[in-house]
Amino acid sequence: MNLKSHLIFTLYTIYGILLKGISGQYPLVQNMTVTEGGTANMTCRVEYNDNTSLQWSNPAQQTLFFGDKKALRDNRIELVHASWSELTISISDVTLTDEGMYTCSLFTMPVRTAKAYMTVLGVPEKPEIDGLTKPALEGDHITLTCMTQGSKPAADLRWFRNEKEVKGAKEVNASGKTFTVRSSLQLHVDRNDDGVAYTCKVDHVALTQTPQQATEVLEVHYAPRVQIIHSLAVPQEGQYLKLECVSKGNPSPDPVMWTKDGGELPDLDRMIVEGRELTFTSLNKTDNGTYRCEAGNHLGTSSAEYVLYVYDVPTTLPPSTTPPLHSIPPDPTTLLGTHVTGNGDPNALGQHGTDHALIGGVVAVVVFVTLCLIIVLGRYLARHKGTYLTNEAKGADDAPDADTAIINAEGNHAHAEEKKEYFI
């Protein structure tokens, strides 16, 4: 290699080094997002630095650190690391006023800068639920309102009825840099809402762990509903029977009142009332009747009825010495007497259902046969309809008197065989 070539190579090498140094002396930064009250770490780096100082300044262009020297008196701002290639500082207990554009400067000729934007998330406050009246009455229309403040960006509110999500109406209002969010839920209260928990949950990017929420449990007052539960399906003489008056209402309808056929219970020695239960120690025929249970609270009164019919104890037939041709299981309902009707009588037997069906079928057959006979008889009479004359009438047309008419009729009798009519 001659001198000229060597000189050219050296110049190119120096130019490449200079070019690389100039391109590597631009500061490198990154945007950041921090939650209000958290800590922000801000780092500025350079690849090549010839002992030139780095500097961080805030959105107001106030110098925070120049190299390792603190320039702004703020106890929240601290130095993390300072070297010729990096300057890292931290800002603790970040507030919404700290949000903005931060600048890292490299003091070369000319000065080179890089900008990083700090986004501060406003943490929403714990929500509050308003509009709940305690207690609510069945049939009321109420509006539950959930509100949270201080969120940035605006939070989202969700309603839950126990564990099932329900939809509410959302409203967002700006207040400075933060937002106030409300959500309302319309309710038509009924007894099924008694004891139901309505929960308002806040969803927000700043809530990375457990979301903020508020819960209210509805208390609904409603009139009672009554039902009678009996211990025997087919009560018989001498048996023990218990009737329970099950009433559901809020406030609880206590106590309940038992009556028989519209009056007081007649035999308190065998009919024992304990709380909501009516107990018969030993049934007999005099217990037959309609028993009524009544319960009420300040919202209303409800009642239920039970029609009691006491059946005879079925007798046991002596065993037969001749085995039956076919083994037919006995029908227990045929041994229990007659059917009793009532308002939903739970112990009434249904053995006459088959008898009624059989009688109805027989009546239908009899009516059908009668109609057929009437039709056949009508057709027969229609075919034999005509005019019939006596012997006297047959000769009365040309006779001047009755004697002559009789003689004419006897004369015509000889020709009767010729005037016969045949009906088919």
C-alpha positions, 0 to 999 in steps of 0.5 A: 500500500502506497502513501496516498492509499494509506492516507485515504484509509486513515481519513475514512476511519476517522470520519467513521469514528466521528460519525458514529460518535455523533449519532450515539450522542443522542439521549434515549428516553421512554414514556411512562404511566404511573398510578397516583400515589406511586413512584415514577423512575425516569431514565435517560441513556446515551451510547457514546458520551465524552464526559458531557453532562445529562440533565432532567427537567420537569414540564415547567422546564425546571431542572430536577438534576444536572448530572448528580447535582439536585437542582430542585428542592423537592423531597419526593425527587431523588437520584437513583443513578448517575454516570457518563452514559445514564441519569436515572431519577425517581419521583415518589408519591406522584400526583396528577400535577406531575403529569406532563412532558419531561426533558432529558438534555445532553449538553453537546454542541449543539445541545441534544434533547429527548422528551418523555411523557408521564401519564398519571392515573387517577385512582377512583374512590370507593363507590357509594350507593344511595336511594335505598329505603329500608324497609322497602314495600312490595310493589315500590319503585326505587332507584339505586344510584352508585357514584365514584369520584377521582378517576382518570380516565373515567371509571366503569361501574357495574351492577350485580344482583347477588352474583348475576350482572344487571345493566344500569344507566351510566353518567360521566362528568369531568371535574378538573383532571378527574371524572365523577361517574354515576350509574343508576338502577331502576327496581320494581320491588317484589318479595323475591328481592327480600334479602337480595344483595345489590353490589356496585363494582368499579372497574379501572386500569389503576385498580390492578388488584381488588376492585372497589365495590359497595353492597346494599342488601334489600329488606322488603316487607310484604303481606303473608301467603299461607299454605297447609301441609298435612301429614296423612294422605288418607286419614282414617279413624284412630290415626294421628294427624298433624296440620302445619300452617306454613306462612311466609311474610315479612314481618313474620305473621305470628301467631296463626289462628285455626278455625273449623267450619267458620267457628272455634275448634270444638274438642281441644282435648284431642285437637292441640294447637302448638304454634303453627301446628294443629294436631289430632291425637286420635281421629274420628268421624266428628272431625270431618269438616273444613279447617282454616288457617289464617295469618297476617301482618300490618300489610295484609291477611292470608288464609288457607283451607283443608277439607278433612274427611276421616275414612273407616278403617278397612276390614281384612277379609278371611283368606280364600281356600281356592287360589285365584286364577290370576294374581291381582293386587288389591286396590287400597282405594276400594276399601276406603269408602266414598269420595269427598269433594273440597277446595283442593282436598288433598286426602280425597279419593279418586276411585269414582273416576273409573265408575263415572267413565264407565257410566258415561260410556253406557249412556252414550251407547244407549243414546246411539242405539235409540237414535238408530231405531228412530231413523229406521222407523222414520224411513219405514213409515215414509215408505208406507205412506198412502190412502186406504178405503173401507169396502163401503167407501169403495162403492160409495162413489156412484151409489145413491144410498148406503145400501147400494154402496154396500152392494157395489162394494161386494161386487167390486170385491170379486175384482180385488185380486186384480187391484192388489198393490205390492210394496217393496 
